[in-house]
Amino acid sequence: SLTMLMPGRYKKSHTESLLKVASAEQVQLTGRIMELEGKRKDGVEFPMEISISSWSVDDKRYFSSVVRDNTERKRREESLKLRDKILLNMGEGVVLVRASDSTIVYVNPKFERMLGFCQDELLGKNISIVNAETEKSPEETAADIIEQLKHDGFWSGDIQNVRKNGESFWCSATVSA
């Protein structure tokens, strides 16, 4: 029974819910995925996911459930949330570019402020949109950096960028694959 997986504080409500489901008063539990706290054999609680199915045969109702331990998924979600907070709050401008086609896929708020663009104006665009015209075109500059990335796995140096208002400025940048 699923009751053995329930922490003590949930056992009463779990048992009541099962009785309602069995009497067809509360069938909305079936076909849904529910996230709950479970209890391991050693008493340690863990995040779990349960989906319940029901069917009838000869006027008898049957239930089955699939239970999944979500400990690792929750740990990965928390790690991603932390990384997101770090990127959002970094003092440096951060831009993530898909190497295969030089398309901007992420910019943090500092990068937006540095260049005067909002995220929507940058996402999906070629990184060359932020490169200033020098003796090379913005596209050539971006291509040179990407080529070195493919060869060495990183590029570091000073680059002339351009803000949305057309003002160019020098920026020290490190790019890694």
Secondary structure in CASP SS format (residue, H / E / C, confidence):
PFRMAT SS
TARGET T0000
AUTHOR 0000-0000-0000
METHOD secondary structure of the structure
MODEL  1
S C 1.00
L H 1.00
T H 1.00
M H 1.00
L H 1.00
M C 1.00
P C 1.00
G H 1.00
R H 1.00
Y H 1.00
K H 1.00
K H 1.00
S H 1.00
H H 1.00
T H 1.00
E H 1.00
S H 1.00
L H 1.00
L H 1.00
K H 1.00
V H 1.00
A H 1.00
S C 1.00
A C 1.00
E C 1.00
Q C 1.00
V C 1.00
Q C 1.00
L C 1.00
T E 1.00
G C 1.00
R C 1.00
I E 1.00
M E 1.00
E E 1.00
L E 1.00
E E 1.00
G E 1.00
K E 1.00
R C 1.00
K C 1.00
D C 1.00
G C 1.00
V C 1.00
E E 1.00
F E 1.00
P E 1.00
M E 1.00
E E 1.00
I E 1.00
S E 1.00
I E 1.00
S E 1.00
S E 1.00
W E 1.00
S E 1.00
V E 1.00
D C 1.00
D C 1.00
K E 1.00
R E 1.00
Y E 1.00
F E 1.00
S E 1.00
S E 1.00
V E 1.00
V E 1.00
R E 1.00
D E 1.00
N C 1.00
T H 1.00
E H 1.00
R H 1.00
K H 1.00
R H 1.00
R H 1.00
E H 1.00
E H 1.00
S H 1.00
L H 1.00
K H 1.00
L H 1.00
R H 1.00
D H 1.00
K H 1.00
I H 1.00
L H 1.00
L H 1.00
N H 1.00
M C 1.00
G C 1.00
E C 1.00
G C 1.00
V C 1.00
V E 1.00
L E 1.00
V E 1.00
R E 1.00
A C 1.00
S C 1.00
D C 1.00
S C 1.00
T E 1.00
I E 1.00
V E 1.00
Y E 1.00
V E 1.00
N C 1.00
P H 1.00
K H 1.00
F H 1.00
E H 1.00
R H 1.00
M H 1.00
L H 1.00
G C 1.00
F C 1.00
C C 1.00
Q H 1.00
D H 1.00
E H 1.00
L H 1.00
L C 1.00
G C 1.00
K C 1.00
N E 1.00
I H 1.00
S H 1.00
I H 1.00
V H 1.00
N E 1.00
A C 1.00
E C 1.00
T C 1.00
E C 1.00
K C 1.00
S C 1.00
P H 1.00
E H 1.00
E H 1.00
T H 1.00
A H 1.00
A H 1.00
D H 1.00
I H 1.00
I H 1.00
E H 1.00
Q H 1.00
L H 1.00
K H 1.00
H H 1.00
D H 1.00
G C 1.00
F E 1.00
W E 1.00
S E 1.00
G E 1.00
D E 1.00
I E 1.00
Q E 1.00
N E 1.00
V E 1.00
R C 1.00
K C 1.00
N C 1.00
G C 1.00
E C 1.00
S E 1.00
F E 1.00
W E 1.00
C E 1.00
S E 1.00
A E 1.00
T E 1.00
V E 1.00
S E 1.00
A C 1.00
END
